[in-house]
Amino acid sequence: MDLVLSIQYRFLVCADRPMQFSVNIDRQTLELVRPPIPAPPFWTALDYFRCPNCPLDAADNPHCPLCLALAPVVDRFGGILSCDAVDVEVETGERRIFQNTTVQRALGSLIGLIMAVSGCPHTAFFKPMARFHLPLATEEETIYRASSMYRLAQYYIRMSGGSSDAGLEGLKRIYKNIHQVNMAVAKRIRDATRTDSSINAVIILDMFTKSVPYDIDDSMASIRNLFEEYQGLCQAFDVEEDVHEITYCR
C-alpha cells in the first residue's frame, strides 16, 4: 500500500489550460504532505487576524499551518471570479468525478479537504472525512457523513474505556470552533487576493458550518426514516453453526 493518499483536483475555467492541485495525505497521520514554502505570504503569519480560539504558540508556530496549506490555492485563483463556470474533475484512488459548477463551489470542496488535513487543531476532527473524501458533497450528504463519523468516534472512545457523547454535543462544539476559524481565514484571504473566489469559497463553507450547531437535530430527524429497519433490533447477528439469526425486541 502506498504511504501517501493522493487526491487530484483539476479545474478548467474559460477553456484555459487546466489548473491541477494534488492533495497528498500521509495515510498514517492523515496530515498534508507538502514541500516547505521558502517565503510564506504575509497573511499566513499566525498572529495576522489570528483565530480567537487558536491554541498554537507563535514561538513554535510562526505561521498558521492552515493558511500555509491554502496559500498555493489562493495564489492560483487570485484572478478568477467566484461566479465563473468551471469544469472540475476530482480523482481519488477509488473513483473519478466530473461536474460543471461554479468556481466557488468547486473551490470550496478543495479548500474543505485541505483544511481537514492542514495541521490546524480545530479542523483535525475531520481527518476521517478527508480519508474517505466525497468531492462536491451536498449539505445533506455532509450532515450524514459528519454525524456518522462522530458516532463512530464515540464507539472507539467507548471501546477504549472513555465516556461517549450520545447527543452530538461535541460535534456542535467542533462546528462552532470551525466557524471562528473560517471567519479569521476569510479576513486573511481578503487581504491576499484580487478577486473573490477563495473568499466566497470559505464563506460558503462557513454558511453550512455556522448552521450545523442549530440545525443538526432537525437534520437528524429528517433522515430518521432511513433507519426504520433498525427499530427493535436488539442483537444483530447470532452466529452458531454458520446459521445467522436475528433477534428483535417485542
LUMMARBA-518066 format. One record per residue (C-alpha): x negated, y negated, z. Coordinates in steps of 0.001 Angstrom, whole numbers, plus 500000, padded with zeros to 6 digits. Each point is the difference from the previous one (the first is absolute). Layout:
% residues N
<atom><u>X</u><v>Y</v><w>Z</w></atom>
...
//
This chain:
% residues 250
<atom><u>500000</u><v>500000</v><w>500000</w></atom>
<atom><u>498781</u><v>496512</v><w>499159</w></atom>
<atom><u>498996</u><v>497953</v><w>503027</w></atom>
<atom><u>501623</u><v>496920</v><w>498474</w></atom>
<atom><u>503619</u><v>499565</v><w>498968</w></atom>
<atom><u>500162</u><v>497671</v><w>496985</w></atom>
<atom><u>503173</u><v>498160</v><w>498964</w></atom>
<atom><u>499895</u><v>498011</v><w>496765</w></atom>
<atom><u>502122</u><v>496936</v><w>499246</w></atom>
<atom><u>499997</u><v>498651</v><w>496422</w></atom>
<atom><u>501759</u><v>496740</v><w>499108</w></atom>
<atom><u>500774</u><v>498839</v><w>496462</w></atom>
<atom><u>501121</u><v>496352</v><w>500050</w></atom>
<atom><u>500925</u><v>498138</v><w>496786</w></atom>
<atom><u>498283</u><v>502559</v><w>497740</w></atom>
<atom><u>496619</u><v>499166</v><w>501490</w></atom>
<atom><u>497420</u><v>502635</v><w>500752</w></atom>
<atom><u>501173</u><v>502075</v><w>502987</w></atom>
<atom><u>498732</u><v>499107</v><w>503446</w></atom>
<atom><u>499084</u><v>503081</v><w>501986</w></atom>
<atom><u>499563</u><v>500412</v><w>503735</w></atom>
<atom><u>498683</u><v>503151</v><w>501621</w></atom>
<atom><u>501060</u><v>500460</v><w>503606</w></atom>
<atom><u>497558</u><v>502538</v><w>501420</w></atom>
<atom><u>500924</u><v>501431</v><w>503384</w></atom>
<atom><u>497897</u><v>502200</v><w>502274</w></atom>
<atom><u>502090</u><v>503152</v><w>500459</w></atom>
<atom><u>498776</u><v>500533</v><w>503562</w></atom>
<atom><u>500345</u><v>496499</v><w>501442</w></atom>
<atom><u>502537</u><v>498609</v><w>497502</w></atom>
<atom><u>497902</u><v>496840</v><w>499864</w></atom>
<atom><u>499351</u><v>498076</v><w>496799</w></atom>
<atom><u>496689</u><v>500841</v><w>498319</w></atom>
<atom><u>498682</u><v>496843</v><w>498331</w></atom>
<atom><u>496665</u><v>498374</v><w>499231</w></atom>
<atom><u>498990</u><v>497067</v><w>502223</w></atom>
<atom><u>500746</u><v>496496</v><w>498764</w></atom>
<atom><u>496691</u><v>498059</v><w>499967</w></atom>
<atom><u>501627</u><v>496586</v><w>500404</w></atom>
<atom><u>503518</u><v>500409</v><w>501435</w></atom>
<atom><u>502485</u><v>497211</v><w>499125</w></atom>
<atom><u>500549</u><v>497335</v><w>502638</w></atom>
<atom><u>503574</u><v>501104</v><w>500650</w></atom>
<atom><u>498874</u><v>503441</v><w>501186</w></atom>
<atom><u>498322</u><v>498606</v><w>503138</w></atom>
<atom><u>501656</u><v>501538</v><w>503063</w></atom>
<atom><u>500751</u><v>496639</v><w>501610</w></atom>
<atom><u>501478</u><v>498455</v><w>496830</w></atom>
<atom><u>503774</u><v>500000</v><w>500623</w></atom>
<atom><u>499315</u><v>502839</v><w>502399</w></atom>
<atom><u>502980</u><v>502216</v><w>500797</w></atom>
<atom><u>501359</u><v>499042</v><w>503448</w></atom>
<atom><u>500036</u><v>503680</v><w>500983</w></atom>
<atom><u>496539</u><v>500895</v><w>498649</w></atom>
<atom><u>498090</u><v>502205</v><w>502479</w></atom>
<atom><u>496633</u><v>499788</v><w>498213</w></atom>
<atom><u>496934</u><v>498217</v><w>501338</w></atom>
<atom><u>498509</u><v>497476</v><w>497575</w></atom>
<atom><u>496521</u><v>500824</v><w>501274</w></atom>
<atom><u>500362</u><v>503563</v><w>498734</w></atom>
<atom><u>502326</u><v>499230</v><w>497095</w></atom>
<atom><u>499168</u><v>496612</v><w>498473</w></atom>
<atom><u>502360</u><v>500767</v><w>497129</w></atom>
<atom><u>503534</u><v>501365</v><w>500054</w></atom>
<atom><u>499817</u><v>503583</v><w>498657</w></atom>
<atom><u>503445</u><v>499718</v><w>498417</w></atom>
<atom><u>499080</u><v>496822</v><w>498111</w></atom>
<atom><u>496681</u><v>501454</v><w>498865</w></atom>
<atom><u>501936</u><v>502932</v><w>498557</w></atom>
<atom><u>502457</u><v>497700</v><w>498208</w></atom>
<atom><u>497419</u><v>497512</v><w>498682</w></atom>
<atom><u>499284</u><v>501751</v><w>496646</w></atom>
<atom><u>503726</u><v>500292</v><w>499254</w></atom>
<atom><u>500775</u><v>496388</v><w>500904</w></atom>
<atom><u>497111</u><v>498814</v><w>497841</w></atom>
<atom><u>501107</u><v>502001</v><w>496941</w></atom>
<atom><u>503611</u><v>498800</v><w>500206</w></atom>
<atom><u>499066</u><v>496374</v><w>500612</w></atom>
<atom><u>501344</u><v>498789</v><w>496645</w></atom>
<atom><u>503107</u><v>502166</v><w>499691</w></atom>
<atom><u>503517</u><v>498952</v><w>500991</w></atom>
<atom><u>502097</u><v>502171</v><w>502291</w></atom>
<atom><u>502987</u><v>500072</v><w>497637</w></atom>
<atom><u>498007</u><v>501204</v><w>496981</w></atom>
<atom><u>501033</u><v>503372</v><w>498610</w></atom>
<atom><u>497511</u><v>502818</v><w>500340</w></atom>
<atom><u>499682</u><v>503617</v><w>498955</w></atom>
<atom><u>498447</u><v>501803</v><w>502948</w></atom>
<atom><u>498634</u><v>503525</v><w>500077</w></atom>
<atom><u>499073</u><v>501670</v><w>503283</w></atom>
<atom><u>498070</u><v>503248</v><w>500045</w></atom>
<atom><u>499533</u><v>502096</v><w>503111</w></atom>
<atom><u>498560</u><v>503473</v><w>500294</w></atom>
<atom><u>503462</u><v>501504</v><w>499585</w></atom>
<atom><u>501872</u><v>497801</v><w>497526</w></atom>
<atom><u>500054</u><v>497024</v><w>497665</w></atom>
<atom><u>502686</u><v>497308</v><w>500221</w></atom>
<atom><u>500898</u><v>497330</v><w>497421</w></atom>
<atom><u>502267</u><v>497015</v><w>500526</w></atom>
<atom><u>500753</u><v>496665</v><w>498396</w></atom>
<atom><u>500585</u><v>497461</v><w>502747</w></atom>
<atom><u>498849</u><v>496606</v><w>501281</w></atom>
<atom><u>496443</u><v>499276</v><w>501046</w></atom>
<atom><u>501055</u><v>499233</v><w>503573</w></atom>
<atom><u>501721</u><v>503358</v><w>500461</w></atom>
<atom><u>497210</u><v>502053</v><w>498416</w></atom>
<atom><u>497350</u><v>498027</v><w>501853</w></atom>
<atom><u>501932</u><v>500408</v><w>503255</w></atom>
<atom><u>499760</u><v>503769</v><w>499616</w></atom>
<atom><u>496215</u><v>499815</v><w>499550</w></atom>
<atom><u>499531</u><v>497511</v><w>502843</w></atom>
<atom><u>502114</u><v>502104</v><w>502355</w></atom>
<atom><u>497810</u><v>503023</v><w>499284</w></atom>
<atom><u>496769</u><v>498060</v><w>500527</w></atom>
<atom><u>501248</u><v>498445</v><w>503238</w></atom>
<atom><u>500717</u><v>503421</v><w>501518</w></atom>
<atom><u>496422</u><v>501244</v><w>499497</w></atom>
<atom><u>498186</u><v>496658</v><w>500387</w></atom>
<atom><u>498783</u><v>500465</v><w>503578</w></atom>
<atom><u>502468</u><v>497561</v><w>501564</w></atom>
<atom><u>501103</u><v>501467</v><w>503372</w></atom>
<atom><u>503609</u><v>498918</v><w>499442</w></atom>
<atom><u>500375</u><v>501602</v><w>496563</w></atom>
<atom><u>498187</u><v>503232</v><w>500914</w></atom>
<atom><u>503294</u><v>501581</v><w>501099</w></atom>
<atom><u>500914</u><v>500259</v><w>496317</w></atom>
<atom><u>497014</u><v>502133</v><w>498999</w></atom>
<atom><u>502143</u><v>503159</v><w>499677</w></atom>
<atom><u>502242</u><v>498187</v><w>497516</w></atom>
<atom><u>496926</u><v>498926</v><w>498041</w></atom>
<atom><u>498805</u><v>503604</v><w>499912</w></atom>
<atom><u>503306</u><v>500978</v><w>498395</w></atom>
<atom><u>500416</u><v>496759</v><w>498079</w></atom>
<atom><u>503269</u><v>499420</v><w>498144</w></atom>
<atom><u>499366</u><v>497139</v><w>497550</w></atom>
<atom><u>502702</u><v>497374</v><w>499492</w></atom>
<atom><u>502217</u><v>501529</v><w>502675</w></atom>
<atom><u>503428</u><v>498501</v><w>500604</w></atom>
<atom><u>501033</u><v>498581</v><w>503369</w></atom>
<atom><u>502118</u><v>503080</v><w>500723</w></atom>
<atom><u>497123</u><v>502325</v><w>499125</w></atom>
<atom><u>497630</u><v>498027</v><w>502209</w></atom>
<atom><u>502389</u><v>500095</v><w>502969</w></atom>
<atom><u>500308</u><v>503757</v><w>499593</w></atom>
<atom><u>496251</u><v>500536</v><w>499689</w></atom>
<atom><u>499032</u><v>497660</v><w>502853</w></atom>
<atom><u>502527</u><v>501451</v><w>502448</w></atom>
<atom><u>499107</u><v>503574</v><w>499014</w></atom>
<atom><u>496306</u><v>499222</v><w>500452</w></atom>
<atom><u>500657</u><v>498506</v><w>503424</w></atom>
<atom><u>502105</u><v>502981</v><w>501093</w></atom>
<atom><u>497257</u><v>502395</v><w>498909</w></atom>
<atom><u>497473</u><v>497961</v><w>501974</w></atom>
<atom><u>502194</u><v>500427</v><w>503087</w></atom>
<atom><u>499959</u><v>503765</v><w>499460</w></atom>
<atom><u>496192</u><v>500043</v><w>500047</w></atom>
<atom><u>499942</u><v>497742</v><w>503068</w></atom>
<atom><u>502385</u><v>502330</v><w>501805</w></atom>
<atom><u>497992</u><v>503082</v><w>498963</w></atom>
<atom><u>496932</u><v>498337</v><w>501534</w></atom>
<atom><u>501788</u><v>499485</v><w>503300</w></atom>
<atom><u>500868</u><v>496355</v><w>499495</w></atom>
<atom><u>503310</u><v>498212</v><w>500369</w></atom>
<atom><u>501870</u><v>499578</v><w>496731</w></atom>
<atom><u>502282</u><v>497181</v><w>498881</w></atom>
<atom><u>503381</u><v>501330</v><w>498885</w></atom>
<atom><u>501542</u><v>496602</v><w>499293</w></atom>
<atom><u>497576</u><v>498581</v><w>497389</w></atom>
<atom><u>499195</u><v>497101</v><w>502348</w></atom>
<atom><u>496306</u><v>500385</v><w>499279</w></atom>
<atom><u>500615</u><v>499819</v><w>496254</w></atom>
<atom><u>501908</u><v>496752</v><w>500497</w></atom>
<atom><u>497040</u><v>498553</v><w>501936</w></atom>
<atom><u>497623</u><v>501100</v><w>497242</w></atom>
<atom><u>502038</u><v>498114</v><w>497413</w></atom>
<atom><u>500222</u><v>496903</v><w>502177</w></atom>
<atom><u>496194</u><v>499952</v><w>500193</w></atom>
<atom><u>499741</u><v>500527</v><w>496231</w></atom>
<atom><u>502244</u><v>496978</v><w>499459</w></atom>
<atom><u>497470</u><v>497794</v><w>501821</w></atom>
<atom><u>497200</u><v>501477</v><w>497909</w></atom>
<atom><u>501882</u><v>499372</v><w>496746</w></atom>
<atom><u>500666</u><v>496368</v><w>500839</w></atom>
<atom><u>496350</u><v>499301</v><w>500833</w></atom>
<atom><u>498779</u><v>501799</v><w>496864</w></atom>
<atom><u>502417</u><v>498007</v><w>497826</w></atom>
<atom><u>498555</u><v>496755</v><w>501420</w></atom>
<atom><u>496494</u><v>501170</v><w>499173</w></atom>
<atom><u>500903</u><v>501015</v><w>496456</w></atom>
<atom><u>501772</u><v>496688</v><w>499386</w></atom>
<atom><u>496610</u><v>498295</v><w>500418</w></atom>
<atom><u>498224</u><v>502574</v><w>497880</w></atom>
<atom><u>501944</u><v>500112</v><w>496740</w></atom>
<atom><u>501383</u><v>497679</v><w>497308</w></atom>
<atom><u>503242</u><v>501892</v><w>499422</w></atom>
<atom><u>502657</u><v>501697</v><w>502081</w></atom>
<atom><u>499755</u><v>503668</v><w>499019</w></atom>
<atom><u>498051</u><v>501266</v><w>503011</w></atom>
<atom><u>501818</u><v>497705</v><w>502434</w></atom>
<atom><u>503426</u><v>501111</v><w>498799</w></atom>
<atom><u>498950</u><v>503640</v><w>500061</w></atom>
<atom><u>499168</u><v>499658</v><w>503703</w></atom>
<atom><u>503179</u><v>498023</v><w>500681</w></atom>
<atom><u>502153</u><v>502644</v><w>498330</w></atom>
<atom><u>498307</u><v>502663</v><w>502108</w></atom>
<atom><u>500681</u><v>497870</v><w>503049</w></atom>
<atom><u>503692</u><v>499530</v><w>499214</w></atom>
<atom><u>500390</u><v>503724</v><w>500514</w></atom>
<atom><u>497573</u><v>500092</v><w>502929</w></atom>
<atom><u>501858</u><v>497224</v><w>501826</w></atom>
<atom><u>503380</u><v>501687</v><w>499594</w></atom>
<atom><u>498979</u><v>503464</v><w>501216</w></atom>
<atom><u>500103</u><v>499359</v><w>503783</w></atom>
<atom><u>503571</u><v>498718</v><w>499661</w></atom>
<atom><u>501354</u><v>502228</v><w>497222</w></atom>
<atom><u>498384</u><v>503354</v><w>500711</w></atom>
<atom><u>502882</u><v>501305</v><w>502129</w></atom>
<atom><u>502490</u><v>499123</v><w>497259</w></atom>
<atom><u>497712</u><v>501512</v><w>497379</w></atom>
<atom><u>499753</u><v>503214</v><w>501981</w></atom>
<atom><u>503780</u><v>500115</v><w>500326</w></atom>
<atom><u>500430</u><v>499499</v><w>496245</w></atom>
<atom><u>498084</u><v>503200</v><w>499168</w></atom>
<atom><u>501257</u><v>502107</v><w>502902</w></atom>
<atom><u>502319</u><v>501924</v><w>497697</w></atom>
<atom><u>496958</u><v>501457</v><w>498229</w></atom>
<atom><u>499271</u><v>502069</v><w>503098</w></atom>
<atom><u>503443</u><v>501477</v><w>500676</w></atom>
<atom><u>498722</u><v>503527</v><w>499342</w></atom>
<atom><u>497769</u><v>499666</v><w>503063</w></atom>
<atom><u>502898</u><v>499275</v><w>502365</w></atom>
<atom><u>500373</u><v>502808</v><w>502505</w></atom>
<atom><u>496828</u><v>501743</v><w>498981</w></atom>
<atom><u>498404</u><v>501197</v><w>503248</w></atom>
<atom><u>497274</u><v>502268</v><w>498766</w></atom>
<atom><u>498694</u><v>499820</v><w>496468</w></atom>
<atom><u>498809</u><v>503454</v><w>499037</w></atom>
<atom><u>499686</u><v>503046</v><w>502248</w></atom>
<atom><u>497660</u><v>502312</v><w>498209</w></atom>
<atom><u>500236</u><v>503667</v><w>500925</w></atom>
<atom><u>499028</u><v>502820</v><w>497728</w></atom>
<atom><u>499916</u><v>497564</v><w>497078</w></atom>
<atom><u>503682</u><v>499149</v><w>500482</w></atom>
<atom><u>500804</u><v>496273</v><w>500323</w></atom>
<atom><u>502915</u><v>499141</v><w>502264</w></atom>
<atom><u>501413</u><v>496545</v><w>500665</w></atom>
<atom><u>501628</u><v>499295</v><w>503360</w></atom>
<atom><u>502522</u><v>497190</v><w>500275</w></atom>
<atom><u>501448</u><v>498225</v><w>503001</w></atom>
<atom><u>503750</u><v>500487</v><w>500323</w></atom>
//
